[in-house]
Amino acid sequence: MKKQILHIAVIGTLLVGGTSCEDFLDVKPEGVLLEGEAISNQADIERVLNSIYDVTANVYNGRMQAWGTLLGDNVARPRTSTFMQEVYGRNTNIFNSDVSAVYLDAYRTVYRANWLIENIDLVDVEANRRREILDEARYLRALMHFELVRYFGQPYGYTTDNSHLGIVIKTRTERELIPRNTVAEVYDFVISELKDVTKRLPTSNGVYATKYAAQGTLADVYFQMNSFATAAAYADSVIESGSYSMINTFDRYESGTNTEIVFGGRSYPSTNDNRGGSFSGFYRWDNVANPNPEFTMSQDFYDLVASNPDDLRDSIWMAVLNENAPNQLGVQSKFNYDFMDVPIVHLTKLKLIRAEALAMTGSDLPTAIQDTNDIRTRAYGGTTQNLDGSESVSEILTAVRYERRVELMCEGDRGHELKRLGVLGEINTIRGADWDCPGQVLQFPSVERSNVFVLNDEGGC
């Protein structure tokens, strides 16, 4: 049966209200009847799988990425949202409903994936399709674990053996109170799952998970671990597959055909389904008479990008409102669309990963330079700012890290990148606070309070 995306227009219907620590994960897919009700054929299993993709897209609609941006140094303090100000101020607590909503949605993806894995044999599913369905569910489950451990635990490398606490690994739907796993255990689980599904996922699967999506995610995972040779190898597998190509414009988020997206959320204007709604809500400024976006650019970051008059990203992705007035704002234009596709794994990021990873290992510097130049040629409208091949490793690293900061602005990457550099000993502080102070990780929702679950320390930055 050909798979069809389930379109749920109102994100709010997917959020959890009034839950307890015993049952907050036990949430049925909307519009899908589960065991003992109507799971009777392969089409029903397909609908459960589609519901997992649906919630995954909601997690990535800009809400989760906002955390990574606010924990970095590219944006100013949010203008009105108390809960987002707490993230920016590194003082989230158990009552932050913005954090808990995304956390619960991410674990809802995990719950649904586990339910599908446990119950697929309720009905007859063609053997090859059964294997693909299970691998897609496992990919999405691993992806959520990777995202959550980066926000709710200190980064990989924070302790020498990564025995510091991460999140709970959930591989079954049984209701149980269990302690958090270590960061090492979570990363081991994610890597094992991704490596296994990579063996069987197809190289082409429409907008659904593929072998290249899993390989691209592995590149990101190993890069976060500062395991550079392996990160470069996985990035290389995707880049050199020939299945994706750089776009020449700056419209990475505009809905439509984006040849860079390896995996991401897709919007469908025909059904009024916008998968980037929170990006618009946080940043968009061009659709109202008196724009007042929640998230604006920090002055330091705006000045950094604007300092190079040849950088097209200054005028295309950023603007100044009310210039020289007391209410002057530096705003982000990357998300000024009615409908957006949301890249999760994409070619630009993979080239940045490969370039830095190769430079860090001191191997294949020509490829590292070419990857950096691919970004720069687009960013500067030509080759005038390109590296010429005579640069040292240090100079290549400076170039690619600058391009990563600017190219991925407001996409949720910056906070993770700074903590990764902290592990390497290359930075000491983020916006004046220790890179590893307690507030650099988010606090868990109140539903997690129990006698076995250790909450994060609060504040201390």
N, C-alpha and C positions, 0 to 999 in steps of 0.2 A: 504493500500500500504506500502510495506517495505521501510523505510527511507534510503536514500543514501546520504552520505556526498558530498557536492560540493567541488571539489578541485580546488583552484585558485593558480597557481604556483607563480605568481609574486605579492608579497605583495604591491609593489608600485602602482598597478592598483587600490588598495583599498583606497589610500590616496586622500585627497581633495586638489585641487589647485585652487587658484583664487576665493575663496568664500567670501561672505559677511555675516554679522551677521544675515541677514534675511533668507538666504537659505542654510547655511552650513550643516544643518541637513537633508535637503531635498535631500537625495541621494538614488537613487534606487539600489536595489540589482543587482549586475552584473549577466547577464544571466537570469534575472527574469523580466517578463513584468507585470506591475501592473494594477490597476483598469482601465477599459476602453480599455485595450489592449488584454490581454490573460489569465486573471484569470477566468478560466471557470470550474475547477473541483478540487477535493481534492489534486490531484498530484501537481497542481500549488501552492496551499497553503503549501504543504510539502516542495516545493522548496524554498519558502520564509522563512520558518522556518529554513531550512538548511543554508540559507544565513546568518541568525542571528548567528547560531553557528560558521559559517565560520569567520565572523568578530570578534566574541568573541575570537576565537583561535588566531587571528592575534594580538589582544590587549595583550594577554598573551604570546606572542612569545619571551619574554625577554625584550621588550622595557619598559613596565610598571614596571616590577620587578626591572629594573635598577634604577629607581627613589628611591625605598625603600632601595636599597643597598647603593646608593651613599649618601643618607641622613643619613646613619648610620656611623659606625666606623670600619668596617671590611676591607675596600678596600682603596687603595691609590687614589690620584687625577688621573682622566683619562689622558691618555698620549697625545692624539691629538685632540679629539673632543671638540670643543669650547662649543657647546650646552650642552654636558654632564658635562663639567667642570663647567658650570654655575649652574647645579643642585648640584654638589658636593660642590661648593663654596657658595651655598645658595643665589644666586643672579639671578634667572631666570627673564626674562622680556617677554613682549607680543610678541616679535619677535623670541622666541626660537622655531624653527620649529620642533625639535625632540619632545618637550613637546606637541606642538599643534597637531602633527600628531596622537599621541596616544589618546589625548583628543577627537579629532574629530572621531576617530575610535570607541571609547567607546560610544560616543553619536550616532554614526551611528548604533550601536547595539540597542540602546534605540529607535531610530527612526523606525527601521525596526520592532522591537517588537510592537511598538505602531501602526504602519501601519497594521500589521497582526491582532492585537486585534480589530482594528476598521473595518476591511474589511473581516474577516473570513466568515461573513454571506453572502458574495457575491455568494458563491457556497454552495452546499450541502456537508456537512462533517458528517460522522457517529458520533453520539452523544458522545460516549465515547472518540473517537479520537479527536473530537473537544475540549473537556474539557482538554485533555492531551496537545494538541498543545498550547492552551491558557496558561496553567500552565507552560509549558516549556518556552514560551516567557516571561512570567512574572518573572520567576526565573532569566533568563539572564538579564532582565531589572533591577531587584533589585540588582543583583551582580555588574553591572556596576555602579549604584548609590553608592553602598558601597565603591567600590574601589576609585571612583573619590572624594568622600567627604573626604576620608582620606588624599588625596594628596593636595587638593585645599582648605581645611579648617583646622583650628587648631583642635586638637583631641577632642574627646568626653571628657568632664570634664574640658576643658580649662576655661569655665565659669560655674558658679554654676548651671545655668538653661539651659546651652547649647544654648543660644540665639545668639552666635557668628555665623557669616555667613558661610554657606557651599557652596552648588552648587544649580543649578536650578533643581527641580524635574520635569521631563518631562513625562507626561502620555498621551499626544496626539500629533498628527503630525501637528496641526495648527501652522502656522508661527506667532510668537508673541514675542514681547520684554517684558520680565518679570524679576523682580528682583530675586536675589538669595534667596533660602530658608535658614532657620537657620539649624545648625547642628542637633538640636533636631528634627526638622521636617523631615530631610532626614533620620535619624535613625528610627524614628517612621514609615515612609513610608516603608523602607527596611524591618523592622521587621514584619509589617503587611502583606506585600506581601509574605514574606517567610513562615510565619506561615500559611497563607491561602493555598498556593500551597502544603505545606507539607501534608495537609489533603488528597490530591488526587493523587499526583505524585506516580507512581509505585515504588516498592522496587527494581525492576530490569528493566533496560531500555537500555541495551547495553552501548554504550559510551555516551548516552544522559543523561539529568538531571533526577534525581530520588528523592524520598523522603529523602534518606540519604544525597544526595548532598545539599538539602535545609537545613536539620538539621545540617550538618557539617558547612555550611555557617553561620547559626544562632549561632553555638558555637563560631565561629570566631568573629561575630558581638558583641555578649555579652561579650566576652573576651576583645575586644577592648574598651568596655564600663566599664571594670573592674567590671562587674556584674557576680561574680564568681560562685555563686550557679547555676544560669541559664546556664552559659557557660558549666559548668561541666555536667549538666543534658543532654544538647543537644549532647555534645561530647560522653557521655556515650551511648546514644541511637544508635549512629553509630557504636562505637567500639564493643558494646555488641550484635550487630545484627548478628554477625558471618559471614557477607558477605565479609569481608576484612581481610587480614592477613599480618603480618609483613614480609617483604622480608629479607633474610639473607645476601644479598650482599649490595653494596653501589651504585648500578646502578639504582637509582630511576628515572633518566631521560633517560635512554636508551629505545629506541623504542621497543615495544613488550608487553608481558603480565606482568603487574605490579599489583600484588594483593593488593597493598596499595591504589591505586588511586580510590577515590570515585567519583571525577569529574575532568576532565582535558582535555587538548588538545592532540590529538592523531596524530601521524605521520604515513604515509604510504609509505614506500620505493618503493613499486611497482608502484606508480604513481608519484614518486619524490616529495612527499608532506612532507616537514619538518616543523613542527609547533614550533620548537625551534630555528629557524634560527638566531634570534638576540642574544640568549645566545651564540651560536657558534661565531657569529661575535664579541661579546664583550670579550669573555674569551678564546676561543680555541687557543691552541699553538702547538699542536702535529702534525699538518698537513702541515707545511711549514719548509723550511730549516733553516730560520732565524726568529724564532717566535718573534712577537712583539704585544702581545694582548693589546687591549685598556684598559681593566680593570685588575689591579693586586692587590695583597693582601697588606694591610698595614703591615709594619714591626712588629708593636706591636701585631697585631692579629696573624700573622704567628708565632711569638715567643710564644704567649700564647698557641696555639695548639701544637706546637712542644715541649713545655716544658714537656709534659707528653709522655715519650717514648712508652707507651703502647697504645696510641691513634692511631688506624689504619687510621683515617681520615687524619692525617698529611701526610702520604706517599701516600694514595690513592686519596685524593681530592686536595692535594697541592704539589707543587714542587718548586725547586729553579733553575732558569736558570742563566748561567754565574756567578756561585758562586764565591764570593770574587773579582769580577771584578767591575769596575765602573758602568757597565750596569747590575748589578745583579737585577733579578726580582723574586718576589714571585708570582707564577702563580696558577690559579685555574684549576683543572682537571675534575671537576664534569660534564662539558659540552663538553668533547672531543668525540663527536659522530657525525656521518653524519646525523642521524635522531634521533629526541628526542620526547618522550612523555613529556608533561608538567603538572605535578601534580598541581592542584589548591586547591582541597580539598583532603587530604590524611591522612592515618592512623598515620604516624609519628607525624604530626602536631597536630592531634586530641589528641594523647596521651600526648603530651607536654602541650596542653591546659588543659586537664583534670587534669594532675598532679599538675600544678601550681594552678589551680582553687580550687582543693580540699585542697591543703596546705594553701591557703589564707583564706579559710573558716574554717580550722582546723578540717575538717571532713574526715573520711575514709582515714586516712594517709597511711594505708597499700596499698590501690589502687594507691595512689600518688607515693609511693615508687616503686611499681611494674611497673608502667608506666615508671618511670625514669630508672629503671633497664632494662626494655626491650630495651631502647635506648642504654644504656651503654654496655649491653652484646654484642650487635652487634658492637658498636664503639670500644670496647677494646678487641674483640675476645674472650671473656670469662667473668667470674663473678668476677674477682679480684678487679674491681673498683666499684662493686655494693654497694648500700646502704644496711646496715645490719638490718635495722628496728628499731634501737635505736636512730635515728637522731631526733633532734628537728625540729619544723616547719621551723625555720630560716635556718637550715642546708639543709632541703629538698628544700627550695626555692632557695638557692644558687646553689644546684646541678642541679635542673631542668632548671634554667635560663641560667646556663653555657651550658647545653646540647642544649638548644634552640638556643643559639647564634652560636654554632659550627655546629650543625646538619643542620640548615636552612641557612647556610652561602651562600650568593649570590643569594638567592631565593626571595629577595624583602621584607623580613620580618623585618630586623634589624631596619630600621628607624622608622617603626610603633611601634616596641617594645620599643624603647628608649623613644618615646614621651608618650607612655602609662605609662611607669615608671615615667616619669616627672610629669604626672598628679597625680600619687600616692605620689609624693614628695620624691621619692627614688633616683632620680638623679637631678642635677642642670644644667649640661651642656652636649653638644654633640660635640665632637672635639673642645672644647674650647669656644663654643658659647652657649648662653642660649638655653635650649631645646625648648622654645616656642618663639624664636625670629622670626620676620616676614619672614625671608628667609627660615625657616624650612617648609613653605608651598610653593607650586609652584604658579607661576603667570599664569593667564588665557591667552589664545591666543588673538591676536589682533581682531579676528572676534567677540569677545564678547563685544567690546567697544560700549557702548550706554549710553543714558541719564538715564537709569534705572538700569543698571548693575554696581555694585560696584566692581572694580578690587581689588586684594590684594595689600597690601603695599609691596614695593620691598626693598630688602636689610635689613639693620638694624641689621645684625649679626656681 
